[in-house]
Amino acid sequence: MLTIGMDVGGTSIRAGVVDEHGAVLRLERTDTPGEERALDDAVVATIAALADVHPVESVGLSVAGFVAQDRSSVRFAPHLAWRQASVADRIAQRVGLPVVLEHDANAAAVGEYRFGAARGAAIAVLVAVGTGIGAALLIDGRLFRGAFGVAPELGHLTVVPDGRPCPCGKKGCWERYCSGTALAATARELLAAPTARSELSTATAITGRSVAEAARRGDPVATAAMADFAHWLGNGLSLVADAYDPAVIVLGGGVSESAELFLEQADARYLASITGAGFRPRAQLKVAALGDLAGIVGAAVLAAEHAAVTVPPG
């Protein structure tokens, strides 16, 4: 069975044809439109481009937003035009294939469980660190979505009372201190010190990626910002371990590409911060094996499972 996995992000739509072994046979990419009808059209066109080449049987859409419990509609996606939108039914009617939706972190976790770093783990948590933090919890390979389909929102756990403001409306959320956005914010704060010396001081724009690149070159401000990031990552992971006691924690998202700069420090902080440190088994901390394809592969896996119990429309 060949299925399509699609990652619908705020900037781009990426989709791939995935086989039963998790191999991505073909990829398509297009920009994400800002208007709802145009967004539907772009998704349909991308599916059609792949289905014209491969005999696919179903489609899985990975979305950064709140997906209804039945995985047929998008309640809210901050960077997409869909609001209380019956996306799965609309797309399925137009492409003639079963369509299922999933939160992007959930899809990535399924991909890593089936073919990657979380394979076979009884309890696994994926923490996707990018612009913010997305998270997923798998119990015996099954996703835990909570009562209303939005769990677990680990990125919005408060770690600093009255701390940095978050777009979610709260202050001090974990992702405000541990994300690509946070890495850039910390670097800017450090640059404000009168004694700061850094190549970043002449940069026209500071991003998480540019901070990581400067840290690789030994820049003192970038290195300090990365150490602060590692501290908050380790602290947050200890909360995850205390709450869920997982066998494996998988780090995904764009920031994981720079894991060599922070993983050792974060792991040490995590081990020192968990309850009962030194007297309990520890979760393995791993970097995602599938990289930025995890969401596509996971969405395709979920599409195949959905198609097995769904009759295509029409």
N, C-alpha and C positions, 0 to 999 in steps of 0.2 A: 504494500500500500504506500502510495506517495501522497503526502499532504503538504499544504502550504502553511508556513508559520510566518506571521507578520508582526513587526514591531512598529507600532504607530506612535511616533514621538512628536514633540512639539516642533522640531526642526525638520525632521525627515521621516519618511515611511520606508522601511526596509523589509523586504520579504524574500523568502527562500523556499525552494522545493526541497523537502526533507524525506529521506527514505527510512525504512524501519530500523536501520542501524544508527540513525542520528546524523548521517552524512548530508551536508547541504550540497545539492547537485547544481543549483543555479540561483543566483541572487539578482534582485532588482531593487532599485532605489529611486525615490522621487521626493521632491520637496513637499512639505506638509502645508496645504492651503489653510487659510484662516477662516474661511466661511463654511458652514455646515454642509451644504449641498456639494460644494467643490471638494470637500474632504471625502464625502461618500464617493464622488466620481473618481477621485485619485485612488482610493482603495480598490474600487471595482476595476479600474484600468490596470493596476498593478497585478491583481489576481488574473485578469484576462491574459496579460503578457506572459505569465508563467504557465497558465493552463493551456495556452496555445501550443506550448512546446512539450509539456509533460502531462500524462493522464492522471491528474490529481483527483482525489476523492473527497476532500474536505478542507476547511480553512480555519485556522486559529488566529485570532487577533489579540496581540499583547498591547495593553493600553496603560499609560501612566495616569491612573485615576480610579475613582470608585466605581466598581462594577457590581451590578445587582447580583444577589445570591444565586439566581438561576442562570447567570452568565449570558443573558440575552441583551441587556441594555447597559448603557453607561450613565450613571447618575450624575457624575461631575468629573471633569478632567481639566485641571487648571490651565494647561497649555494647549488644549484642543477645543474645537467649536461645539463638541457634543455636550448637551445638557438634557438629562432625563430622556435620552435618545434610544429608541429601539434599534440599535445598530445591527445586531446579528440578523434579525428578521429582514431588515431593509436590504442588507448586502446579500443575504442568501437568496432572496427573491430575484435579485438582478443577475447573480452569477450561476444560479441553479445548483448550488452546492451547500451542504450543511456548514454553518458558521457558528463558532463559539468564541466568546470573549473571555479574557482573563487579565487580571492585574499584572503589570509587567514584571514585578519582583516574583510573583507566584510562578509565572511562566518560566523565568530564569531558574528558579529553584527546581522545578520539575525537570528541566533540561539537565541540570547538574546532578540531580538524583538518578536519572535514567542513564546518563552517559558520561558524567563528569566527576567532580570532586566529592560529591555527597553520595556516590553510588552505594546503595545497600545500607545506609545509615538508618538506624531505628528512629532516631529523632535528629533532624537537621534544621539548622537555621541559616538562611541566606541573608546577608547584609550587603545591599548594593549601594556603594558609596560613589556618588557622582555629583551632580549639581546639588542634590540633597541626599537623603537616605531613604531607600526603599527596603522592605524586609518581607520575609516569608518564613513560615513554619511548616515543616513536613513531619507528620507522625506516621511511621510505617508506610511512607510513600504517599500518604494522602495529605492534601493541603488543609490546613486549619484556616478558615476564613472568618470566624467569629459569627455572632448571631445575625449580623446584617451585611456581611461580606466585605468588611473593611479592615479586618485584623490581619497582621499585627502592625500598627503604625509606630514602629520603634523610633523612627527619626524624630518624632515629636514628643518623646519622653522629655520632661523637664530635667536638665542636669545642672542648670545654674538659675536659681530663683531670681526673677527680675533681670535676667541676662539679656543677651542680644535679641532684638525683636525678630520674629519669624513671620514670613508671609502667611502662615496659617492663622495668625492672630494672637498667638501666645508669645512668651518671652523665654529665652534660655533653653530652647529645644536642642537636643543632641546634635541635629544636623547643622545648627548654627555654629558649632565648634568642631565638627567632624564631617567635612565634605569638601568638594572642590571650591565651592563658594566660601566656606569657612577658612580654608587655607589662604585664599587671597585676602580675606578680611583681616586675618591675623597678621599677615605680612604688612598690610597697610598700617595697622596699629603699631607694629614694631618700627616701621620706617619713620613714624612721627617722633621718635626719640631723638634728641639733639645729637647724640653720639652715633646714630645709626650710619653704617657705611655698607652700601649694597649696590649691585648693578641694577636692582629693581627700582632704585630712586630716579632713574632716567627713563624708565619704561613709560610708554604712552598709555598702556593699560596693563593691569596686573590680574592674572587669572590663576586658577589652581594649576593649570598646565605650566605656565611660565614660572611659577614658584618652584614646582618640581624640577624643571629643567635647570634653574639657577642652583637649586640644592645639589644637583648632580655635579655641578662645577665647584661646589664648596662655598658658595656664597653664604656669609654668616647669618644674614637676616632670613634668607630662605631656609637655611638649616634649622634655625630656631623655630620658624613657623612650622616646619615639618615635625620637629620634636613636640611642639604643642599639639599638633594634630594627632600624633601617636599617643600622647597622654590621654586625650579625650576618647580616642578609639578604644584603647585598653580599658578605660573606665566604663564606657558603654557596653563593651563586650562582657565585662564582669556582671553587669545588670542582666544581660541576656542569659548568661550562664546560670545565674541565681534563679531567674524566673522559669527557665525551660529545661535546664540540665541536659542540653543536647549532647549527642555523641560527636557531632561535627558542626563547626561554624564555617561557612564559606563566604569569603569576601569577594564580591563582584563589583561591577560598575567601573566607570572610567578611571577612578583614582587607583584601583587595584593594579593598573598597569605600572604604577610607581612603587609597588609593594616593597621592593628592595630598600627603599629609603626610610620606611617606617615600620615594617612588619615585626622586626626583632624587638624594637622598643615597645610597640603596642602589645606584643605577646607577653613581655615581661611585666608590663603594667597590669594586664589582664590577670595574670597568674597571681600577682601580689594583692589584687583587689577583690577576688571572689571570696565569698563567705566560706570559711573553713580552709583557707589557702594552705596547701601542703598536706592536707588530711583527706582529700577526696580525689577521685579520678577527674581528669580535665578533658574538656572537649578539644578535639583536634581543630586547630585553626589552619584553614587551607585557602589558597587563592583559587578562584574559579578556573576550571580547566577549559571551558568552552569560550571564554572571553566574551566579546560583544555579540556572539552568536547564540548565547545561552537562551535568551528570550525567544528567538526565532525557533530554535530547536524545541524548547518546551511548549511553545504555542502549537507547534505541529504535532507533538505527542498528544496534547490535550484534544486537538482536532480529530486525531485518529480514534481516540477513545470515544469522543462524542459521536462520530460518524457511525461507530459500531452499533449505536442504539437509536440512531436518527434516520428517518427517511428523507432524502433530499426533496426540497420543495418543487412543485410543478409536476 
